[in-house]
Amino acid sequence: MNEEYERFSRIGFIFVMIGGVLGLGNIWRFPYLAGEYGGTFVILYIAMSLCLSLPLIIAETLIGKMTHKEPISAFDKLAPAKKKYWRWIGLQFITPLFALTFYWVVLCWVFIYLIYSIFTLPDSGALAKDLFTDIVKNDAITQLIYHAIIVFLTSSIVLCGLHKGIERANRILIPLAFFIILFLLAYAIATPSFTKALSFMFAPDFSNLSINVVLAAIGQAFFSMSLGMAVFITYSFESTARIKTWRSSVVVTIVDILVSIAAGIIIFTFLFNENLPLNQGSELVFASIPSALASFDSFGQILTIAFFAVLLLSALACSISLLEPATSFLVQRFGWRRDRAILLPLLLAYLMSMAVLFSNVNGYEFLSVCGKSLFEFSQFLTVDIMMPIGAFFTAFFIGFIANREEIAVELKKERIDKKAIAVWFFMIRYFAPILIFATFVTIVARVVWSF
């Protein structure tokens, strides 16, 4: 089918939207932040997802649906005649390539652990931590092999196009991931420490509320929902005109929240069961989950395989959504064939990701910026700088630059209540930009102060 006319189906759009938000953000990042900040973080994350992420997802999908153009042309079409410079907001499609630099590294660790868990499990937290450290710090060859496999799988699916590649992959990956999550959740519910995990997540101690917790919740809402990266603009303009932007955005937001909560409950149940620490940072799922499940004997091995399988499946779906915006841009903007268009973003992301991978390996400590390894810096640059900038200007554009009446008419076609539209306009015009700007200034100020 000609790339110009190929579109996601209506149900396919839902699958790829969900695939764009599920992944490491839900099952890797959310649990370790919740483990560090507790129930206060969880409540704030849910609030930020509903009040900040949801309005922004609606805005991004509307931009794509109303224009059926790649990001730069989409902003250009919606901008008034004398304000066409707003088109450059569309450059946010570059941000996913920076996200892939660390995303593929973590994904290769997940793949390694999935294979390892088939054969053996460390029977203590110390051994699990040593195993993780040895892989990351000393075994560059193994990482390179699995990293290459991940890159190959991601690029192959994107190369196959919208129907035969991205939509078909998400129709398979997402249901499989949901099935495994439900299996793990059912087992966690039957575990005595389940109630303790629930209490930890939903009994917040607001006396511990701090700026760090607020920033972590906002950052998680951005990363988990893939905001400010033109992912939803790309997927919505690649879809049939019959998609429902409002309803789809609500479904995606709720699914993202529920999967994050389910992942947290599953992980904390198993950790509490073995009295293992929760605040282990980004190493949490690698250093604790295998040893926590080792006590379940042979069934623990099945649970571990299931855990890393769901993490791999969901993260692979999200990896696809991060490579697609730049590829799609080159196809639509310059008329390149997909097999040619994918080469440039793939090469850039792969080379940067290789540098990020080696920045964790012993002997390559020089791969750092401002005292941070490239692995740490790439996360900071993407989550704390580039994504908020993209989201801020998107919200500001829809709230103050684009024609409000045209947007309202588009939403009314979906039979959205006038009051709901008015609330959404308020959130996208005032709440989102002010909160994002305040967060961004705080982050930058803290970085400057640290010097």
PyMOL commands that set and color helices and strands:
alter all, ss='L'
color gray80, all
select helices_A, chain A and resi 10-21+24-37+39-67+71-78+81-119+125-138+140-159+162-189+194-202+206-208+211-225+231-237+245-273+281-287+289-294+297-334+338-341+343-358+374-401+404-412+418-450
alter helices_A, ss='H'
color red, helices_A
select strands_A, chain A and resi 368-369+372-373
alter strands_A, ss='S'
color yellow, strands_A
deselect
rebuild
show_as cartoon
